Amino acid sequence: MANPMAGSAAKGKGDTSRPKTTKTQAKAKEKVKKPGKGFPDPYTAKLDTKKRITIRGAKYQYYAVIPQPDDTFLLKPQVLLGLEDISPDTLAMMDEAMKNFKAGRAYGPIDLT
């Protein structure tokens, strides 16, 4: 029985199951700088019909979006505090304020003009 790979190995070409990389492709790969460890690869995103965009690999649920003068956007992660992160004194003051509001002991509308 003849070995099907014997012909390619005898010619010195090695494994031909994978396409060869051309010099142009190799140069293109060298030019693309990969982001550092822990950063996702760059990608193109498209706004949907409701003008939303999806962030791949997002580590946070909320971001502050800050428009920049050069037509870019800066995203700063925001972490919302849980009730355990708010001091007991602050929670007590908030509870007292809501009791007063529901009892009608609150100031009228404030004119900010």
C-alpha positions in Angstrom: 0.0 0.0 0.0 1.4 3.4 -1.0 1.7 6.3 1.5 -0.3 9.3 0.1 2.0 11.8 1.8 5.2 10.1 0.5 5.2 12.3 -2.7 5.0 15.6 -0.9 7.6 14.6 1.8 10.0 13.4 -0.9 9.9 16.7 -2.7 10.7 18.6 0.6 7.5 20.6 0.7 6.3 19.3 4.1 2.7 19.5 5.1 0.6 20.9 2.3 -2.8 20.8 4.2 -2.4 24.4 5.3 -2.1 27.3 2.8 1.2 29.1 2.7 1.4 32.7 4.0 2.6 35.1 1.3 5.1 37.9 1.9 2.4 40.5 1.6 0.2 38.7 4.2 3.2 38.4 6.5 3.9 42.2 6.2 0.3 43.0 6.9 0.3 40.9 10.0 3.5 42.7 11.2 1.9 46.1 10.8 -1.2 45.3 12.9 -0.3 46.0 16.5 -2.2 43.8 18.9 -3.5 45.4 22.1 -2.0 44.5 25.4 -3.0 41.5 27.4 -6.6 41.7 28.7 -7.8 44.0 25.9 -10.2 42.7 23.2 -9.1 42.9 19.5 -10.3 46.1 17.7 -13.6 45.7 15.8 -16.1 47.7 13.9 -19.5 48.3 15.5 -22.7 49.5 14.0 -25.6 51.4 15.6 -28.8 49.6 15.6 -32.2 51.2 14.7 -32.5 52.6 18.2 -28.9 54.1 18.0 -27.4 51.6 20.4 -24.1 49.9 20.2 -22.8 46.7 21.8 -19.5 46.6 23.5 -17.8 43.2 23.3 -16.1 41.9 26.3 -17.5 44.7 28.5 -16.5 44.3 32.2 -19.0 46.8 33.5 -22.7 47.3 33.0 -22.7 51.1 33.1 -20.4 53.5 31.3 -20.1 57.3 31.3 -19.9 58.4 27.7 -17.8 61.6 27.2 -17.7 63.1 23.7 -14.2 64.4 22.8 -13.4 67.3 20.5 -11.8 65.0 17.9 -15.2 63.2 17.3 -14.3 60.2 19.5 -16.0 59.0 22.7 -14.3 58.2 26.0 -16.0 55.5 28.0 -15.5 55.5 31.7 -16.8 52.6 33.7 -19.3 53.4 36.4 -20.0 51.1 39.3 -23.3 51.6 41.1 -23.2 51.2 44.9 -25.2 48.6 46.6 -27.1 49.2 49.8 -24.3 47.7 51.8 -21.9 50.4 50.5 -24.1 53.3 51.8 -23.6 54.2 55.5 -26.3 53.4 58.0 -26.6 57.1 58.9 -27.2 58.1 55.3 -29.9 55.4 55.0 -31.6 56.6 58.2 -31.6 60.2 56.9 -33.2 59.0 53.6 -35.8 57.0 55.5 -36.7 60.0 57.7 -36.9 62.3 54.6 -39.3 59.8 52.9 -41.5 59.6 56.1 -41.7 63.4 56.2 -42.5 63.6 52.4 -45.3 61.1 52.7 -46.7 62.8 55.8 -46.9 66.1 53.8 -44.1 67.8 55.8 -42.2 69.0 52.8 -41.4 72.3 51.2 -43.3 73.5 48.2 -41.8 73.7 44.7 -38.4 75.5 44.5 -38.0 78.1 41.7 -34.5 77.6 40.2 -34.8 80.3 37.6 
